[in-house]
């Protein structure tokens, strides 16, 4: 069920105000998804803008009988994949490894001891690094289900694959993360 009401249909009909409302209502969740995918806040902001621009330009292709957020997430996912490919090519040309810095961590409310905070932050940073190293076909279903809380059915629709493929890719991603985090 689409919680956005008639906004997607109005936007598809060319209503700019409806599209602006859609952007306001979907921006935070879409940014979180993109941020987790690319691992860099500035790149995530750029990709968020690119995603909305692409959505506006291809709104005529949107089918109002389908969930708008799934359609928009598919566009964002494609933008993230394009970004990953471009980054890979740049790294090859430069002959360098990943130049992105570790993801900034929010400071907890202070109830933990400093050494516990440091240990937890280190584990989280390591997990984020390993998620960023996953192949895109494994990363996307994992982020959609485990982080975004979407069903495997929703993830399958967004990714254009079967539910069984989503299930398999999630299992493989989790296995690779487990192996990578436990190989120390």
KEVO-151273 format. One record per residue (C-alpha): x negated, y negated, z. Coordinates in steps of 0.001 Angstrom, whole numbers, plus 500000, padded with zeros to 6 digits. Example, Ala and Ser with C-alpha at 12.3 -4.5 7.8 and 13.67 -1.06 7.14 Angstrom:
! residues 2
+--------+--------+--------+
:     xx :     yy :     zz :
+--------+--------+--------+
: 487700 : 504500 : 507800 :
: 486330 : 501060 : 507140 :
+--------+--------+--------+
***
This chain:
! residues 184
+--------+--------+--------+
:     xx :     yy :     zz :
+--------+--------+--------+
: 500000 : 500000 : 500000 :
: 498622 : 496620 : 499003 :
: 498775 : 494182 : 501926 :
: 498270 : 491204 : 499643 :
: 501891 : 490981 : 498564 :
: 502595 : 489430 : 495184 :
: 499330 : 487466 : 495065 :
: 497567 : 489886 : 492690 :
: 500444 : 489804 : 490194 :
: 500654 : 486006 : 490388 :
: 496891 : 485695 : 489940 :
: 496993 : 488080 : 486967 :
: 499604 : 485772 : 485452 :
: 497084 : 482906 : 485647 :
: 498026 : 481330 : 488995 :
: 494746 : 479795 : 490252 :
: 496154 : 479090 : 493708 :
: 497117 : 482754 : 494103 :
: 493615 : 483793 : 493076 :
: 492150 : 481347 : 495617 :
: 494366 : 482898 : 498286 :
: 493184 : 486363 : 497238 :
: 489588 : 485226 : 497545 :
: 490197 : 483852 : 501029 :
: 491888 : 487054 : 502158 :
: 489344 : 489485 : 500685 :
: 486088 : 487519 : 501017 :
: 484919 : 488716 : 504448 :
: 485416 : 492428 : 503804 :
: 483957 : 492229 : 500301 :
: 480921 : 490327 : 501548 :
: 480297 : 492957 : 504254 :
: 480439 : 495711 : 501632 :
: 478048 : 493932 : 499274 :
: 475705 : 492987 : 502145 :
: 475463 : 496590 : 503236 :
: 474847 : 497726 : 499684 :
: 472065 : 495285 : 498816 :
: 470585 : 494716 : 502274 :
: 469952 : 490996 : 501774 :
: 472294 : 488224 : 502864 :
: 471376 : 485696 : 500158 :
: 471645 : 488291 : 497392 :
: 474982 : 489372 : 498873 :
: 476303 : 485792 : 498681 :
: 475197 : 485558 : 495053 :
: 476782 : 488910 : 494195 :
: 479999 : 487937 : 495966 :
: 480265 : 484870 : 493737 :
: 479436 : 486925 : 490651 :
: 482099 : 489460 : 491635 :
: 484827 : 486838 : 491985 :
: 483777 : 485151 : 488742 :
: 483931 : 488489 : 486925 :
: 487289 : 489261 : 488545 :
: 488723 : 485933 : 487392 :
: 487461 : 486456 : 483852 :
: 488852 : 489996 : 483644 :
: 492040 : 489419 : 485608 :
: 494060 : 489948 : 482447 :
: 493008 : 493629 : 482651 :
: 494196 : 494076 : 486246 :
: 497158 : 496448 : 486628 :
: 499379 : 495010 : 489414 :
: 500736 : 498493 : 490170 :
: 497302 : 499458 : 491525 :
: 495639 : 498156 : 494711 :
: 493924 : 494839 : 494045 :
: 491242 : 495412 : 496676 :
: 490200 : 498695 : 495041 :
: 489973 : 496948 : 491666 :
: 487948 : 494095 : 493161 :
: 485691 : 496528 : 495046 :
: 484985 : 498334 : 491779 :
: 483858 : 495060 : 490197 :
: 481648 : 494298 : 493210 :
: 480196 : 497800 : 493136 :
: 479285 : 497377 : 489470 :
: 477632 : 494035 : 490261 :
: 475644 : 495737 : 493057 :
: 474562 : 498507 : 490721 :
: 473448 : 495974 : 488114 :
: 471534 : 494089 : 490823 :
: 469820 : 497334 : 491914 :
: 468769 : 498106 : 488358 :
: 467398 : 494585 : 487851 :
: 465523 : 494777 : 491156 :
: 464047 : 498135 : 490197 :
: 462837 : 496745 : 486863 :
: 461317 : 493681 : 488574 :
: 459471 : 495944 : 491013 :
: 458156 : 498041 : 488167 :
: 456962 : 494986 : 486261 :
: 455321 : 493493 : 489333 :
: 453853 : 496814 : 490378 :
: 455018 : 496267 : 493944 :
: 457184 : 498061 : 496421 :
: 460381 : 496757 : 497946 :
: 459905 : 493082 : 498751 :
: 463053 : 492640 : 500821 :
: 462615 : 492067 : 504517 :
: 464390 : 494262 : 507085 :
: 467988 : 493391 : 507686 :
: 468470 : 490820 : 510434 :
: 470098 : 492279 : 513493 :
: 472581 : 490480 : 515674 :
: 471577 : 489918 : 519270 :
: 473725 : 491898 : 521735 :
: 475375 : 490244 : 524724 :
: 472454 : 490986 : 527050 :
: 473900 : 493914 : 528968 :
: 471107 : 496170 : 527766 :
: 467552 : 495949 : 528988 :
: 465130 : 494385 : 526538 :
: 463349 : 497692 : 525850 :
: 466691 : 499385 : 525093 :
: 467598 : 496565 : 522715 :
: 464289 : 496882 : 520916 :
: 464631 : 500654 : 520605 :
: 468212 : 500403 : 519347 :
: 467283 : 497629 : 516916 :
: 464425 : 499747 : 515602 :
: 466705 : 502732 : 515053 :
: 469294 : 500570 : 513321 :
: 466664 : 498934 : 511122 :
: 465314 : 502368 : 510181 :
: 468831 : 503591 : 509355 :
: 469489 : 500501 : 507211 :
: 466185 : 501010 : 505398 :
: 467055 : 504647 : 504687 :
: 470555 : 503706 : 503491 :
: 468984 : 501155 : 501123 :
: 466708 : 503894 : 499758 :
: 469618 : 506196 : 498899 :
: 470413 : 506607 : 495245 :
: 473344 : 504368 : 494246 :
: 475590 : 507360 : 493484 :
: 475119 : 508525 : 497107 :
: 475085 : 505104 : 498762 :
: 478389 : 503836 : 497354 :
: 480679 : 506633 : 498631 :
: 478930 : 506586 : 502022 :
: 479413 : 502831 : 502424 :
: 483007 : 502930 : 501242 :
: 484030 : 505686 : 503652 :
: 481730 : 505565 : 506666 :
: 481197 : 501816 : 506876 :
: 484267 : 500328 : 505206 :
: 486621 : 502957 : 506655 :
: 488242 : 503775 : 503336 :
: 489655 : 507201 : 502626 :
: 487881 : 509574 : 500278 :
: 490830 : 509155 : 497939 :
: 490338 : 505356 : 497865 :
: 486599 : 505807 : 497331 :
: 487258 : 508231 : 494471 :
: 489556 : 505709 : 492805 :
: 487097 : 502838 : 493212 :
: 484174 : 504902 : 491929 :
: 486125 : 506619 : 489157 :
: 485182 : 510115 : 490348 :
: 487028 : 513029 : 491921 :
: 487705 : 513302 : 495645 :
: 485541 : 516436 : 495705 :
: 482658 : 514474 : 494153 :
: 483048 : 511813 : 496865 :
: 483004 : 514514 : 499538 :
: 479897 : 516135 : 498064 :
: 478042 : 512846 : 497678 :
: 478832 : 511809 : 501251 :
: 477544 : 515136 : 502538 :
: 474349 : 514780 : 500497 :
: 473842 : 511191 : 501650 :
: 474295 : 512156 : 505281 :
: 471916 : 515076 : 504878 :
: 469244 : 512851 : 503309 :
: 469656 : 510266 : 506059 :
: 469441 : 512962 : 508731 :
: 466321 : 514458 : 507168 :
: 464667 : 511066 : 506677 :
: 465377 : 509918 : 510236 :
: 464197 : 513181 : 511780 :
: 460973 : 513687 : 509821 :
: 458904 : 511624 : 512263 :
+--------+--------+--------+
***
